[in-house]
Amino acid sequence: MDLDNKDQESTSLFDFLSRKAYAPPSWASLLNPIPSHIFSLGHLPTPIHKWNLPNLPANTEVYLKRDDLSGMQMSGNKVRKLEFLMADAVAQGADCIITIGGIQSNHCRATAVAAKYLNLDCYLILRTSKVVVDKDPGLTGNLLVERLVGANVQLISKEEYAQIGSVNLTNDLKEKLVKEGRKPYVIPVGGSNSLGTWGYIEAIREIEQQVQATTGRIKFDDIVVACGSGATIAGLALGSWLGTLKAKVHAFAVCDDPDYFYNFVQDLIDGLKAGVDSHDIVNIQNAKGLGYAINTSEELKFVKQIATATGVVLDPVYRNPMW
């Protein structure tokens, strides 16, 4: 190995947490605006492997894209959006981040960790029951990680959240911090805005590269994914539509209804001047259960059956992996 190659290898070892100039896939070059930079926050690419589900129909194969392996404190789909959002926050000179979600929001946990990695303060507004607001739950689940990394946590009841709305709540906190001389950057629920959508446009490029490496042995007809805030399905659908993958994206809405998400996804892709109709690029179905992280005995039995049969442990909150 010559010196230049050694230098390149050494540089690649230190890519994590680095800020890099961003160049989009060629098929996304007409979208606007295109992010200028990205922060390397995830352990990417995440693997794809065959999922040996029992009782599949004949001539059907299912594969899993393991975005649950994109990190530890920042695992899941959140990190891909945050790579673009945090780069924008730093470019704008922010000294703190504001975001909002449910009390056990993985997005809020990931944002708190990412902010600390980049030496930014983090302010979280977490929705929960009135009982929990009155009696702080302390160090449980994602709250443990958020408080360990020093996030400022504000609990709010579901009723107050519904009355005021997430946008007004984060804007009110932003105004308060600005008056205190801070420079806050607001990230919406789930990191779902047009900039966050780039995280899963980029994920499609990653999948394309992984498919190409199979030299034609694998071709995906469909992508199936849970939908909780919208940017993941917007990025997947737009990327698959514009790129070479051409797989139909099927989204299962775990909150709100399909019409809401069709309109929300349309706003996201319009924000990128994509010129396509959301109904043409994604199929959204209702998959709401009893409520956030509330499981029936049948659902829990199914989670156990899949784990026993395949070794894959499904998330009992949303229950739908990407495959």
Secondary structure, 3 states (H helix, E strand, C coil): CCHHHHHHHHHHHCCCCCEEECCCCHHHCCCCCCCCEEECCCCCCCCEEECCCCCCCCCCCCEEECHHHCCCCCCCCHHHHHHHHHHHHHHCCCCEEEEEEECCCHHHHHHHHHHHHCCCEEEEEEEECHHHHHCCCCCCCHHHHHHHCCCEEEEEEHHHHHHHCHHHHHHHHHHHHHHCCCCEEECCHHHCCHHHHHHHHHHHHHHHHHHHCCCCCCCCCEEEEEECCCHHHHHHHHHHHHCCCCCEEEEEECCCCHHHHHHHHHHHHHCCCCCCCHHHHEEEEECCCCCCCCCCHHHHHHHHHHHHHHCCCCCCCCCCCCC
